[in-house]
Amino acid sequence: MRLFSATIATETNTFSPLPTSIDGFKESVFLRPGEHPEDAPRMCTAPLFVARQRAAADGFTLIEGSCFAASPAGSVNRADYEFMRDEVLEQLRAALPLDGILFGLHGAMVAHGYDDVEGDLLERARAIVGPKCVIGVEYDPHCHMTLKRVRNADIIICYKEFPHTDVVDRAEDLLTLVLRTLRGEVKPVMSLYDCRQIGSYPTTLPLMRGFVDRMTALEGKDGILSVSAIHCFPYADVKELTGRILVVADGDKAKADALATRLGEEFVSMRGKTMPEFFSPKVGVKTGIDFNDAPVVIADPADNAGGGAPSDNTTILRELMAADAQDAAIGPIWDPIAVKLCFDGGQGARFPLRFGGKIGPASGQPVDAMVEVTALARDCWQSFGPTKVTLGDCAAVRIGGIDIVLITNRTQALGLELFTNLGIDPLTRKLLVVKSTNHFMAAFGPIAKKVIYVESDAPLARDYTKLTYTKIQRPIWPLDAETTPGLIF
């Protein structure tokens, strides 16, 4: 058997003022065939990583394609997307004949002229390989599960966890099902239920935790091969933005339809109940300071680079400064110019630094302060479950009792290395402020004595009715009170 694997991935916030070009991919993941590291998968490359490890034992030949992935931001430059797409498709043609394909995709990528990038890629790939080649795809649950994608793939599996700590496990599932299909052991059919809703569904909270556990328990029984909950990515103005339930069954479409409908109706019943409570920055900081144990983790989802925000908003930092917070650390703040100035000054330097507040009105005003450069580090990384994410060159500066982590490669707070790279021990801090929606919970949740979520004035509003959608299919909750959920595939 011959399998091909490749990745083209980013999560596109169509409201973001930050365009995504080829440089964003080169900064994060830009790997040609054979260049993927052996140590761990990178963003959305788990199918290739897993297939490489299993090829010999499972008796197939793996043909590696290119892997391109960028940190979330605005729409991708059209020519740059077409360049990456055409490179992967040319590799696909050169690899023929093929029995199967393993694509590692995010699922919420938008390029100028292409609202459904993944659908475009899959449609073109199917035209090249024909109907008999088994196409398997792994997606992030914050994707747009369009009908074009479902029609052009044989097996689709999304990560189940949010934070996404199960990317390798789901890639293992995908590869196993592709191989079982090729061996004639199963005949996958898919069913898709449209819940007609926009929401956030952290699996670290009880309601969604229970839902995912029940989904997982259904797999491998009574002909059910896989179940995926599609959360949607709220910060994209595209037609098929919505939460959906996807079921893959062994040959029995009626059974898949029935389960997708049952789970979809349960998902609809959870509307408005799955997000944590949010506080204003002022109340959040005061609550953290007054709490009688440490560390307290304060999350700023509205300035989450993982959702396409700049990660340079200064509002919560200003609240920390106004409250004269002690034993506090905040990160990451994306400001490559400030990092360069810190390196120019050198460790131990004290000088007036302007940082943050650069990209637009939602970034707030820049901070002007006398800072002490406490640490500098080149080419830093942080871990996120089994994956590694680059931070680039980093600097830590101190203002009073607050340590601030400045980074050059824009990304959200994921692993403790965000702080430990620069000699900041998270366990010794009273307050840890992290710019992230929920992925931080994988590393910071286990050490936190309390977690506080704040709603700052950064661009990723948690109230989705504040977003100016123009393309989204209506009606949809919470924009509309009455909706019509139902089976669509």
C-alpha positions as CSV (number, residue, x, y, z in Angstrom):
1,M,0.0,0.0,0.0
2,R,1.1,3.6,-0.8
3,L,-0.1,6.5,1.4
4,F,0.6,10.2,0.9
5,S,0.6,12.8,3.7
6,A,0.8,16.6,3.8
7,T,-0.4,19.6,5.7
8,I,-1.6,23.1,4.9
9,A,-3.0,24.8,7.9
10,T,-3.9,27.9,9.8
11,E,-6.9,29.3,11.6
12,T,-8.2,32.4,9.9
13,N,-9.8,35.2,11.8
14,T,-11.5,37.2,8.9
15,F,-12.0,40.1,11.3
16,S,-8.2,40.3,12.1
17,P,-6.2,43.3,10.9
18,L,-3.1,41.0,10.5
19,P,-2.9,39.5,7.0
20,T,-1.3,36.1,6.7
21,S,1.5,35.7,4.1
22,I,4.0,33.0,3.3
23,D,6.3,34.6,5.9
24,G,3.8,33.5,8.6
25,F,4.2,29.9,7.5
26,K,7.9,30.2,7.3
27,E,8.0,31.5,10.9
28,S,6.0,28.5,12.2
29,V,6.0,25.4,10.0
30,F,7.5,25.3,6.5
31,L,8.8,21.8,5.9
32,R,9.5,20.1,2.6
33,P,9.3,16.3,2.1
34,G,11.6,14.5,4.5
35,E,12.2,17.6,6.7
36,H,9.7,16.9,9.4
37,P,11.5,16.5,12.8
38,E,11.5,13.1,14.4
39,D,10.9,14.4,18.0
40,A,7.3,15.6,17.9
41,P,4.5,16.7,15.5
42,R,4.2,20.4,14.7
43,M,1.0,22.3,14.1
44,C,-1.5,19.9,12.3
45,T,1.2,17.5,11.1
46,A,0.3,14.6,13.4
47,P,-1.0,12.3,10.6
48,L,2.4,12.5,8.8
49,F,4.2,12.1,12.2
50,V,2.2,9.0,13.1
51,A,2.3,7.4,9.7
52,R,6.1,7.7,9.6
53,Q,6.3,5.8,12.9
54,R,3.9,3.1,11.8
55,A,4.8,2.6,8.1
56,A,7.1,-0.4,8.5
57,A,5.0,-2.3,11.1
58,D,1.8,-1.7,9.2
59,G,3.2,-2.7,5.9
60,F,2.7,0.5,3.8
61,T,5.0,3.0,2.0
62,L,4.7,6.6,3.1
63,I,5.2,9.3,0.6
64,E,5.8,12.6,2.5
65,G,4.5,15.8,1.1
66,S,5.2,19.4,2.3
67,C,3.9,20.6,5.6
68,F,2.9,24.3,5.9
69,A,1.3,25.9,9.0
70,A,1.0,29.4,10.4
71,S,-0.1,31.0,13.6
72,P,-3.7,32.2,13.4
73,A,-4.3,35.7,11.9
74,G,-6.2,37.3,9.1
75,S,-7.0,36.0,5.6
76,V,-4.2,34.3,3.7
77,N,-2.6,36.0,0.7
78,R,-4.2,34.3,-2.3
79,A,-1.0,33.8,-4.3
80,D,0.7,32.3,-1.3
81,Y,-2.1,29.8,-0.7
82,E,-2.2,28.8,-4.3
83,F,1.6,28.3,-4.2
84,M,1.4,26.0,-1.2
85,R,-1.6,24.2,-2.6
86,D,-0.1,23.6,-6.0
87,E,3.1,22.3,-4.5
88,V,1.2,19.7,-2.5
89,L,-1.0,18.7,-5.4
90,E,2.1,18.4,-7.7
91,Q,3.7,16.1,-5.0
92,L,0.4,14.1,-5.0
93,R,0.5,13.6,-8.8
94,A,4.1,12.6,-8.6
95,A,3.3,10.0,-5.9
96,L,0.6,8.2,-8.0
97,P,-0.6,5.5,-7.9
98,L,-1.8,5.9,-4.3
99,D,-4.1,3.8,-2.1
100,G,-4.7,6.5,0.5
101,I,-4.1,10.1,1.6
102,L,-3.7,11.4,5.1
103,F,-4.2,15.2,5.3
104,G,-3.4,17.1,8.5
105,L,-5.5,20.3,8.2
106,H,-6.9,22.8,10.6
107,G,-10.2,23.4,8.9
108,A,-10.7,27.2,9.5
109,M,-8.3,28.5,6.9
110,V,-9.5,31.3,4.6
111,A,-7.6,32.8,1.7
112,H,-8.6,35.8,-0.4
113,G,-10.9,34.3,-3.0
114,Y,-11.2,31.0,-1.1
115,D,-13.7,31.0,1.8
116,D,-13.3,27.1,2.0
117,V,-9.6,26.5,1.5
118,E,-9.8,22.9,2.8
119,G,-12.8,22.1,0.5
120,D,-10.8,23.5,-2.4
121,L,-7.8,21.4,-1.6
122,L,-9.8,18.2,-1.1
123,E,-11.8,18.7,-4.3
124,R,-8.7,19.1,-6.3
125,A,-7.0,16.1,-4.6
126,R,-10.0,13.9,-5.3
127,A,-9.9,14.9,-9.0
128,I,-6.3,13.8,-9.1
129,V,-6.5,10.4,-7.3
130,G,-10.0,9.3,-8.4
131,P,-12.9,7.8,-6.4
132,K,-11.1,4.6,-5.2
133,C,-8.3,6.3,-3.2
134,V,-9.2,6.5,0.5
135,I,-8.9,10.1,1.7
136,G,-8.6,10.6,5.4
137,V,-8.5,14.0,7.1
138,E,-7.7,15.1,10.7
139,Y,-9.2,18.5,11.7
140,D,-9.2,20.8,14.6
141,P,-12.7,21.0,16.1
142,H,-12.6,24.7,15.6
143,C,-13.2,24.2,11.9
144,H,-15.9,24.8,9.3
145,M,-17.1,21.3,8.4
146,T,-18.4,22.2,5.0
147,L,-20.4,19.8,2.8
148,K,-17.7,20.0,0.1
149,R,-15.2,18.6,2.5
150,V,-17.5,15.7,3.6
151,R,-18.3,14.9,0.0
152,N,-14.7,14.7,-1.0
153,A,-13.3,12.7,1.9
154,D,-13.9,9.1,3.1
155,I,-13.0,9.5,6.7
156,I,-12.9,12.7,8.8
157,I,-11.8,12.8,12.5
158,C,-11.6,15.9,14.7
159,Y,-9.6,16.3,17.9
160,K,-12.0,15.7,20.8
161,E,-10.2,17.7,23.5
162,F,-10.1,21.5,24.0
163,P,-7.3,22.1,24.9
164,H,-6.2,20.0,22.0
165,T,-4.0,17.5,23.8
166,D,-5.2,14.5,21.7
167,V,-3.8,15.4,18.3
168,V,-1.6,12.3,18.1
169,D,-4.3,10.0,19.4
170,R,-6.8,11.2,16.8
171,A,-4.1,10.8,14.1
172,E,-3.6,7.2,15.2
173,D,-7.4,6.7,14.9
174,L,-7.4,8.2,11.4
175,L,-4.5,6.1,10.2
176,T,-6.1,2.9,11.7
177,L,-9.4,3.5,10.0
178,V,-7.8,4.3,6.6
179,L,-5.8,1.1,6.8
180,R,-8.8,-0.9,7.8
181,T,-10.8,0.5,4.9
182,L,-8.0,-0.4,2.5
183,R,-7.9,-3.9,3.8
184,G,-11.6,-4.3,3.3
185,E,-12.4,-4.6,7.1
186,V,-14.7,-1.6,7.2
187,K,-16.7,0.5,4.8
188,P,-17.0,4.0,6.3
189,V,-20.0,6.2,5.7
190,M,-20.4,9.6,7.2
191,S,-23.4,11.6,8.6
192,L,-23.4,15.3,9.5
193,Y,-25.9,17.1,11.8
194,D,-26.0,20.9,11.7
195,C,-26.7,22.3,15.1
196,R,-27.1,25.9,13.8
197,Q,-25.1,27.5,16.7
198,I,-21.9,29.4,17.5
199,G,-20.3,28.7,20.8
200,S,-17.2,27.8,22.8
201,Y,-16.9,24.3,24.4
202,P,-13.9,23.8,26.7
203,T,-13.6,20.1,27.6
204,T,-12.0,21.1,31.0
205,L,-15.5,22.1,32.2
206,P,-18.0,19.5,33.4
207,L,-20.8,19.8,30.8
208,M,-18.6,19.4,27.7
209,R,-16.3,16.9,29.5
210,G,-19.3,14.6,30.0
211,F,-20.5,15.0,26.4
212,V,-17.0,14.1,25.0
213,D,-16.7,11.1,27.3
214,R,-20.1,9.8,26.1
215,M,-19.1,10.4,22.5
216,T,-15.8,8.5,23.0
217,A,-17.6,5.5,24.7
218,L,-19.7,5.0,21.6
219,E,-16.8,4.4,19.3
220,G,-15.8,0.9,18.4
221,K,-19.3,-0.4,19.3
222,D,-22.3,-1.4,17.2
223,G,-20.6,-0.3,14.0
224,I,-19.7,3.2,15.1
225,L,-16.2,4.0,14.0
226,S,-15.8,7.6,15.0
227,V,-17.7,10.6,16.5
228,S,-16.6,14.2,16.2
229,A,-18.0,17.4,17.7
230,I,-17.3,20.4,15.5
231,H,-17.2,23.5,17.7
232,C,-16.8,26.0,14.8
233,F,-14.4,28.9,14.8
234,P,-16.5,32.0,15.7
235,Y,-14.2,34.6,14.3
236,A,-14.6,33.8,10.6
237,D,-17.3,35.3,8.4
238,V,-18.0,32.4,6.1
239,K,-21.2,30.8,5.0
240,E,-20.9,27.4,6.8
241,L,-19.8,28.7,10.2
242,T,-21.7,26.6,12.7
243,G,-21.4,23.8,15.2
244,R,-22.0,20.3,13.8
245,I,-21.8,16.7,14.8
246,L,-20.1,14.2,12.5
247,V,-20.5,10.4,12.8
248,V,-18.5,7.8,10.8
249,A,-20.1,4.3,10.8
250,D,-19.3,1.0,9.2
251,G,-21.5,0.7,6.2
252,D,-24.8,1.6,7.9
253,K,-25.9,5.2,6.9
254,A,-29.2,5.0,8.8
255,K,-27.3,4.1,12.0
256,A,-24.9,7.0,11.4
257,D,-27.8,9.4,10.7
258,A,-29.6,8.3,13.9
259,L,-26.6,8.8,16.1
260,A,-25.6,12.1,14.6
261,T,-29.2,13.4,15.1
262,R,-29.3,12.2,18.8
263,L,-26.0,13.8,19.6
264,G,-26.7,16.9,17.6
265,E,-29.9,17.4,19.6
266,E,-28.0,17.0,22.9
267,F,-25.4,19.5,21.6
268,V,-28.1,22.0,20.9
269,S,-29.5,21.6,24.4
270,M,-26.2,22.8,25.8
271,R,-26.4,26.2,24.2
272,G,-25.3,29.0,26.5
273,K,-24.1,26.6,29.2
274,T,-20.6,25.6,28.2
275,M,-18.5,28.8,28.7
276,P,-16.9,29.8,32.0
277,E,-17.9,33.0,33.9
278,F,-16.0,36.1,32.7
279,F,-15.0,39.1,34.8
280,S,-13.9,42.6,33.9
281,P,-10.1,43.1,34.0
282,K,-10.3,45.2,37.1
283,V,-12.5,42.7,39.0
284,G,-10.4,39.8,37.7
285,V,-7.2,41.2,38.9
286,K,-8.6,42.2,42.3
287,T,-10.1,38.7,42.7
288,G,-6.8,37.1,42.0
289,I,-4.9,39.4,44.4
290,D,-7.4,38.7,47.2
291,F,-7.4,34.9,46.8
292,N,-5.5,33.3,49.6
293,D,-3.5,30.8,47.7
294,A,-1.2,30.7,44.7
295,P,-0.7,30.6,41.8
296,V,-3.8,32.2,40.5
297,V,-4.1,32.0,36.7
298,I,-5.9,34.8,34.9
299,A,-6.8,34.1,31.3
300,D,-7.3,36.8,28.6
301,P,-9.1,35.0,25.8
302,A,-9.9,38.3,24.0
303,D,-6.3,38.8,23.1
304,N,-5.6,35.2,22.2
305,A,-3.1,34.9,19.3
306,G,-4.5,31.4,18.8
307,G,-7.8,33.0,17.6
308,G,-6.0,35.6,15.4
309,A,-5.7,38.4,17.9
310,P,-2.4,40.4,17.9
311,S,-1.6,39.4,21.6
312,D,-0.3,43.0,22.2
313,N,-3.3,44.4,24.2
314,T,-2.1,46.2,27.4
315,T,-5.4,46.5,29.4
316,I,-4.8,43.7,31.9
317,L,-1.1,44.7,32.3
318,R,-2.3,48.2,33.2
319,E,-4.7,46.8,35.8
320,L,-1.8,44.9,37.3
321,M,0.3,48.1,37.4
322,A,-2.6,50.1,38.9
323,A,-3.1,47.5,41.6
324,D,0.6,47.4,42.4
325,A,0.5,43.6,41.9
326,Q,3.4,41.7,43.4
327,D,4.9,38.3,42.4
328,A,3.0,38.6,39.1
329,A,3.9,37.5,35.6
330,I,2.2,38.1,32.3
331,G,2.7,36.7,28.8
332,P,3.0,36.5,26.0
333,I,3.0,40.1,24.7
334,W,3.9,40.1,21.0
335,D,6.3,42.9,20.2
336,P,9.4,42.1,18.1
337,I,10.6,45.7,18.2
338,A,10.6,45.7,22.0
339,V,12.4,42.4,22.1
340,K,15.1,43.8,19.8
341,L,15.5,46.8,22.0
342,C,15.9,44.6,25.1
343,F,18.6,42.5,23.3
344,D,20.3,45.8,22.3
345,G,20.2,46.9,26.0
346,G,21.3,43.5,27.3
347,Q,20.4,41.6,30.4
348,G,20.4,43.8,33.5
349,A,19.8,47.0,31.5
350,R,17.4,49.6,32.8
351,F,15.9,51.9,30.2
352,P,12.6,53.5,29.2
353,L,10.7,51.1,26.9
354,R,7.5,51.5,24.9
355,F,5.8,48.2,24.2
356,G,2.4,46.7,23.3
357,G,-0.5,48.5,21.8
358,K,0.8,48.5,18.3
359,I,-1.6,46.8,15.8
360,G,-4.9,48.8,16.2
361,P,-7.4,50.3,18.5
362,A,-8.2,46.9,20.1
363,S,-4.6,46.6,21.2
364,G,-5.0,49.5,23.7
365,Q,-2.4,52.1,24.3
366,P,1.3,51.2,24.4
367,V,2.9,51.0,27.8
368,D,5.7,53.5,28.5
369,A,7.7,52.5,31.5
370,M,11.2,52.3,33.0
371,V,11.9,48.5,32.7
372,E,14.6,46.2,33.9
373,V,15.7,43.5,31.4
374,T,15.8,40.4,33.6
375,A,16.3,37.7,31.0
376,L,17.0,37.1,27.3
377,A,16.7,33.9,25.3
378,R,17.1,33.0,21.6
379,D,15.0,30.7,19.5
380,C,12.6,29.6,22.3
381,W,9.8,26.9,22.2
382,Q,6.9,25.9,24.3
383,S,5.2,22.6,24.5
384,F,1.5,21.9,23.9
385,G,0.6,18.3,24.7
386,P,2.8,16.3,22.3
387,T,3.6,19.2,20.0
388,K,6.2,22.0,20.0
389,V,5.4,25.6,19.2
390,T,8.0,28.3,18.4
391,L,8.2,31.5,20.4
392,G,11.2,33.0,18.6
393,D,13.6,35.3,20.5
394,C,12.1,36.3,23.9
395,A,12.8,38.9,26.6
396,A,11.6,39.3,30.1
397,V,11.2,42.8,31.6
398,R,10.2,43.8,35.1
399,I,8.1,46.7,36.2
400,G,7.7,46.8,39.9
401,G,6.5,43.4,41.0
402,I,5.4,42.3,37.5
403,D,7.5,40.3,35.0
404,I,6.4,40.6,31.4
405,V,7.3,38.1,28.7
406,L,7.8,39.7,25.3
407,I,8.0,37.4,22.2
408,T,8.9,37.7,18.5
409,N,6.9,34.8,17.0
410,R,3.2,35.6,17.7
411,T,1.5,32.8,19.6
412,Q,-0.7,32.2,22.6
413,A,0.3,30.9,26.1
414,L,0.5,27.2,25.9
415,G,3.3,25.6,28.0
416,L,5.1,26.5,31.2
417,E,8.2,27.1,29.1
418,L,6.7,30.5,28.1
419,F,7.9,31.6,31.5
420,T,10.6,29.1,32.4
421,N,12.6,29.8,29.3
422,L,13.3,33.2,30.9
423,G,14.0,32.0,34.5
424,I,10.4,32.7,35.7
425,D,9.1,29.9,37.9
426,P,5.3,29.8,37.6
427,L,5.0,28.0,40.9
428,T,6.5,30.8,42.8
429,R,4.1,33.5,41.4
430,K,0.9,34.7,43.0
431,L,-0.5,35.8,39.7
432,L,0.0,34.3,36.2
433,V,-1.7,36.2,33.4
434,V,-1.9,34.2,30.2
435,K,-3.2,35.3,26.8
436,S,-5.1,32.2,25.7
437,T,-8.7,31.0,25.6
438,N,-8.4,27.5,27.0
439,H,-5.3,25.8,25.6
440,F,-3.3,27.1,28.6
441,M,-5.3,24.7,30.8
442,A,-3.3,21.7,29.6
443,A,-0.1,23.0,31.3
444,F,-1.3,25.7,33.7
445,G,-4.5,24.1,34.9
446,P,-2.7,21.4,37.0
447,I,-0.7,24.0,38.9
448,A,-3.4,26.6,39.3
449,K,-5.1,27.0,42.7
450,K,-7.7,29.2,41.0
451,V,-8.4,30.1,37.3
452,I,-10.1,33.4,36.5
453,Y,-11.3,34.4,33.0
454,V,-11.5,38.0,32.0
455,E,-13.2,39.8,29.1
456,S,-10.8,42.6,28.1
457,D,-11.3,45.1,25.3
458,A,-9.1,43.1,23.0
459,P,-10.5,42.0,19.6
460,L,-11.9,38.5,20.3
461,A,-15.2,39.4,22.0
462,R,-16.8,36.5,23.8
463,D,-20.2,37.9,22.9
464,Y,-20.6,36.7,19.3
465,T,-23.5,39.1,18.6
466,K,-21.0,41.9,18.6
467,L,-19.3,40.5,15.5
468,T,-20.2,42.0,12.1
469,Y,-21.0,38.8,10.1
470,T,-22.1,39.3,6.5
471,K,-21.7,35.9,4.9
472,I,-22.9,33.5,7.6
473,Q,-26.0,31.5,6.9
474,R,-28.9,32.6,9.0
475,P,-30.7,31.8,11.3
476,I,-28.1,30.8,13.8
477,W,-27.9,31.0,17.6
478,P,-27.1,33.3,19.4
479,L,-27.6,35.8,16.5
480,D,-31.2,34.4,16.2
481,A,-33.4,33.0,18.8
482,E,-35.2,30.5,16.5
483,T,-33.1,28.1,14.4
484,T,-33.7,24.9,12.4
485,P,-31.1,22.3,13.3
486,G,-31.1,19.1,11.4
487,L,-29.3,16.3,9.4
488,I,-27.7,17.7,6.3
489,F,-25.6,14.8,5.0
